[in-house]
Amino acid sequence: MLKMKAVQVGKAGGNLELVERNIPDPGRAQVRIKVEACGICHSDALVKEGYWPGIQYPRIPGHEIAGRVDAVGDDVTNWKPGQRVGVGWHGGHDFTCDFCRRGDFINCPNEKITAISHDGGYAEYMVTPAEAVAAIPDDLPAAEAAPLLCAGITVFNALRHSGASAGDLVAVQGIGGLGHLGIQYARQMGFRTFAVGRGKDKEALARKLGAVHYVDTAASDPSAELQKFGGARVILATAPDSKSISAVANGLSRNGKLVVVGADFAPLTLTPLQLIAGRTSFQGWASGIATDSEDTMRFSALSGVRPMIEKYPLEKAAEAYEQMISGRARFRVVLTMAG
């Protein structure tokens, strides 16, 4: 068997360890990808720490994967070796449940999740169900495409389905791995973009990314500041901090919507009266499927939206993960493969 380098977690709470593994063969309806880049996402902690129930170890993390088709299994007709492709969080679906029959694949109760249901992209090769594969535009480098397959698709998809129209005031709460992309997408979609962050030092970056207004939550009440402009039609909450998300909820305009993509285990402090007064609403948003990833990357290539990244070689995955989990990264960490 031919061998590959991979970084795996041996057990829940274990270390990231560089190992040599057999290159996996694709089964029926599967695609093998030669990985060129793999983003490191905060959700990788679910694998490393064993927070997701039922994960089988050892497991290779990574669900922001960009590379090329290397081989295909039986019954795969729409992907050919050499094509530039990527894989994100959504790693496949059963096609037979009621949600799939209605085309709502992201809500399939038997959804496969890349790096949780099967091995991910901290490796030179990985195998995935064919329905999880997305085409990457030729003018989008692999290292920049990788974060768009999770962070990018999450904020892009949430914004385009939010109900906001060009010219509407849209606020992006949080200027981090998700938020720095959310600001760019909001501006390129034609929204009057308002950035909400903590600290005066973030204002210059927020405006460079496309925000026309900025509020420092350390110095003022973000909801009050938003209401000075009539309130936000949509607030995209990207920072995984329930207290901060709750603090912006009163900044919505009438018929406004709070869309949450930043995951926190703590409860939000929202009252029914906040929703009733002004007929506002609250919605969570998951990432999307392969076609959503393709839309995200095409829009990014067309509009110039790009993630801010720090690159590390696969061999330094443990160091790269620590850079991400510590919050020091500006703003996405990407593993790159030699050759």
C-alpha positions in Angstrom: 0.0 0.0 0.0 1.1 3.5 -0.8 1.6 5.7 2.3 0.7 9.3 3.2 1.4 11.7 6.0 -1.5 12.6 8.2 -2.2 14.3 11.5 -4.6 12.4 13.8 -6.1 12.5 17.2 -5.7 9.1 18.9 -8.3 9.6 21.6 -10.7 12.2 23.0 -8.5 15.0 24.5 -5.4 13.6 22.9 -2.6 15.4 21.1 -2.4 16.0 17.4 0.2 13.5 16.2 1.9 13.2 12.8 1.6 9.6 11.5 2.0 7.6 8.4 -1.1 5.9 7.0 -2.2 4.0 4.0 -3.6 6.2 1.3 -7.4 5.3 1.4 -9.2 3.9 -1.6 -12.5 5.5 -2.6 -15.5 3.2 -2.3 -18.7 3.4 -4.4 -20.0 6.9 -4.8 -16.8 8.3 -3.2 -14.1 10.7 -4.3 -10.4 10.7 -3.2 -8.9 14.1 -3.0 -5.2 15.0 -3.0 -5.3 17.7 -0.4 -3.4 21.0 -1.1 -4.7 23.0 1.8 -6.9 22.5 4.9 -8.2 25.2 7.2 -8.1 24.9 10.9 -11.5 25.8 12.4 -12.6 26.3 16.0 -15.0 23.4 15.4 -12.0 21.1 15.1 -12.0 21.1 18.9 -15.1 18.9 18.7 -12.8 16.2 17.3 -9.7 16.9 19.4 -11.5 17.1 22.7 -14.2 14.5 22.0 -17.1 17.0 22.5 -19.1 15.4 19.7 -20.7 12.1 20.9 -19.8 8.9 19.1 -16.6 9.9 17.3 -14.5 6.9 16.5 -10.7 7.3 17.1 -8.1 7.6 15.8 -9.6 10.4 13.7 -8.1 12.9 11.3 -9.6 16.4 11.8 -10.2 19.1 9.2 -13.3 20.1 7.3 -12.0 23.1 5.2 -10.4 21.1 2.5 -9.1 22.2 -0.9 -7.3 20.1 -3.4 -7.7 18.0 -6.6 -9.6 14.9 -7.5 -7.2 12.0 -7.4 -9.4 9.0 -7.9 -13.1 8.2 -8.0 -15.1 5.2 -6.9 -17.8 3.3 -8.9 -20.9 5.2 -10.0 -19.1 8.6 -9.8 -19.7 10.3 -13.1 -19.5 14.0 -12.4 -16.0 14.3 -11.0 -12.8 13.5 -12.9 -9.2 13.2 -11.7 -7.4 16.6 -11.8 -10.4 18.7 -11.1 -10.0 21.4 -8.4 -12.4 20.6 -5.6 -13.1 21.2 -2.0 -15.1 19.8 0.9 -16.6 21.6 3.9 -18.5 20.7 7.1 -21.4 19.0 5.3 -19.9 15.6 4.4 -22.9 13.8 2.8 -26.5 12.9 3.2 -28.8 9.8 2.8 -31.0 11.0 -0.1 -34.0 9.1 1.3 -35.2 10.9 4.4 -38.1 13.3 4.2 -35.8 16.4 4.3 -33.6 15.0 1.5 -36.6 14.2 -0.6 -37.6 17.8 -0.3 -34.0 19.0 -1.2 -33.2 20.2 2.3 -30.0 18.2 2.5 -28.4 20.2 5.3 -31.1 19.1 7.7 -30.8 15.4 6.8 -31.0 13.5 10.2 -28.4 11.1 8.9 -26.1 13.9 7.7 -22.4 13.0 7.5 -20.0 15.5 8.9 -16.5 15.8 7.5 -13.8 14.7 10.1 -16.5 13.5 12.5 -18.3 10.8 10.5 -15.1 10.0 8.5 -11.5 11.3 8.3 -10.9 14.9 7.3 -8.2 17.0 5.7 -5.2 17.1 8.0 -3.7 14.6 5.6 -2.2 14.4 2.1 -5.2 12.5 0.9 -8.8 12.1 2.0 -12.0 10.3 0.9 -15.4 11.8 0.9 -18.9 11.0 -0.5 -19.3 12.5 -4.0 -22.3 14.6 -3.1 -20.1 16.6 -0.6 -17.6 17.7 -3.3 -17.6 21.3 -4.5 -15.8 22.8 -7.6 -13.2 25.5 -6.9 -12.8 28.4 -9.4 -9.5 28.3 -11.2 -8.6 31.8 -10.0 -9.0 31.1 -6.3 -5.8 29.7 -4.7 -6.3 26.6 -2.6 -5.1 28.2 0.7 -7.6 31.0 0.3 -10.4 28.7 -0.9 -10.1 26.4 2.2 -11.5 28.7 4.8 -14.4 29.7 2.5 -15.6 26.1 2.8 -16.7 26.6 6.4 -16.2 30.2 7.6 -17.0 31.6 4.2 -20.1 29.6 3.3 -21.5 30.0 6.8 -21.6 33.9 6.7 -22.3 34.1 2.9 -25.2 31.7 3.1 -26.7 33.3 6.2 -26.5 36.8 4.7 -28.0 35.9 1.3 -30.9 34.1 3.0 -31.4 36.7 5.7 -34.1 38.8 3.9 -31.9 41.9 3.7 -32.0 43.9 0.5 -29.3 46.1 -1.1 -29.1 49.4 0.8 -30.4 47.9 4.1 -28.4 48.4 7.3 -26.7 45.1 8.2 -24.6 44.8 11.3 -21.9 42.2 11.7 -21.2 41.4 15.4 -17.6 40.2 15.9 -14.5 40.9 13.8 -12.8 37.5 13.8 -12.6 34.4 11.7 -16.2 34.6 10.7 -16.8 38.3 11.1 -13.9 39.6 8.9 -15.5 37.6 6.1 -19.1 38.7 7.0 -18.1 42.3 6.7 -16.7 41.8 3.3 -19.7 39.8 2.0 -22.2 42.3 3.5 -20.4 45.2 1.7 -20.2 43.3 -1.6 -23.8 42.4 -1.4 -24.7 46.1 -1.3 -25.7 46.3 2.4 -24.9 49.4 4.5 -22.5 47.6 6.7 -22.1 48.3 10.4 -19.3 46.5 12.3 -19.6 45.7 16.0 -16.4 44.9 17.8 -14.6 45.3 21.2 -11.8 47.9 21.2 -11.0 51.0 19.2 -8.1 49.2 17.6 -10.4 47.2 15.4 -12.1 50.1 13.7 -9.4 50.7 11.0 -9.6 47.0 10.0 -13.4 47.0 10.0 -13.5 50.0 7.7 -10.8 48.6 5.4 -12.9 45.4 5.1 -16.0 47.4 4.1 -17.8 48.7 7.1 -19.2 52.2 6.8 -19.9 52.4 10.6 -18.2 50.9 13.6 -19.1 50.7 17.3 -16.8 49.8 20.1 -18.7 47.8 22.6 -16.2 48.7 25.3 -17.1 52.3 25.0 -20.8 52.4 24.1 -24.0 50.3 23.9 -24.1 48.7 20.5 -27.9 48.5 20.5 -28.3 52.2 21.2 -25.7 53.0 18.5 -27.6 50.9 15.9 -30.9 52.7 16.8 -29.3 56.0 16.1 -29.3 54.9 12.4 -32.8 53.4 12.6 -31.8 49.9 13.7 -30.4 47.0 11.7 -32.5 45.1 9.2 -30.2 42.1 10.0 -27.6 41.6 12.7 -25.2 38.7 11.8 -23.8 37.4 15.1 -20.5 35.8 14.5 -18.6 36.0 17.8 -19.3 32.9 19.9 -20.2 34.8 23.0 -23.9 34.7 24.1 -23.5 37.8 26.3 -22.2 39.9 23.4 -24.9 38.5 21.1 -27.7 39.3 23.6 -26.3 42.9 23.9 -27.0 43.7 20.3 -30.5 42.3 20.0 -32.2 45.6 20.8 -30.4 47.1 17.9 -32.8 45.6 15.3 -35.1 47.7 13.3 -38.8 46.8 13.1 -39.2 43.5 11.3 -35.4 43.0 11.8 -33.7 39.6 12.2 -30.9 38.4 14.5 -29.1 35.7 12.6 -26.7 33.7 14.8 -23.7 31.7 13.4 -21.3 32.0 16.3 -21.8 28.9 18.4 -21.7 29.2 22.2 -23.1 26.7 24.8 -24.3 29.5 27.1 -28.0 30.6 26.8 -29.0 33.9 25.2 -30.9 36.4 27.3 -33.7 37.4 25.0 -37.2 38.1 26.2 -40.5 37.4 24.3 -41.2 41.2 24.6 -38.1 41.9 22.5 -39.4 39.7 19.7 -43.0 40.9 20.0 -42.1 44.6 20.0 -41.3 45.5 16.5 -42.0 42.0 15.3 -38.4 41.0 15.3 -37.1 37.5 14.9 -34.2 35.3 15.9 -32.7 32.6 13.7 -29.7 30.2 13.7 -27.9 29.3 10.6 -25.9 26.2 9.7 -23.3 26.3 6.9 -24.6 24.7 3.7 -24.1 22.0 1.1 -21.7 21.6 -1.7 -23.6 23.8 -4.2 -23.7 26.6 -1.5 -19.9 26.2 -1.2 -19.6 26.6 -5.0 -21.8 29.8 -4.9 -19.6 31.1 -2.0 -16.4 30.6 -3.8 -17.7 31.9 -7.2 -18.9 35.1 -5.5 -15.7 35.5 -3.6 -13.6 35.1 -6.8 -15.8 37.6 -8.6 -16.0 40.2 -5.8 -12.5 39.9 -4.3 -13.6 38.7 -0.9 -10.7 36.8 0.6 -9.9 35.4 4.1 -6.9 36.7 6.0 -4.8 33.6 6.6 -1.7 32.3 8.3 -0.1 29.3 6.7 1.6 26.3 8.4 3.0 23.1 6.9 1.1 19.9 7.8 4.0 18.8 10.0 3.3 21.8 12.3 -0.4 21.1 12.7 -0.2 21.0 16.5 1.4 24.5 16.6 -1.1 25.8 14.0 -4.1 24.4 16.1 -2.7 26.2 19.2 -2.5 29.4 17.3 -6.1 29.1 16.3 -7.5 27.9 19.7 -5.6 30.7 21.6 -7.3 33.4 19.5 -4.0 34.8 18.3 -4.6 34.0 14.7 -5.5 36.8 12.3 -7.9 35.3 11.3 -7.8 31.9 9.7 -5.1 29.2 10.0 -4.4 27.0 7.0 -2.3 23.9 6.7 -0.5 23.5 3.4 0.8 20.3 1.9 4.2 19.9 0.3 4.1 19.1 -3.5 
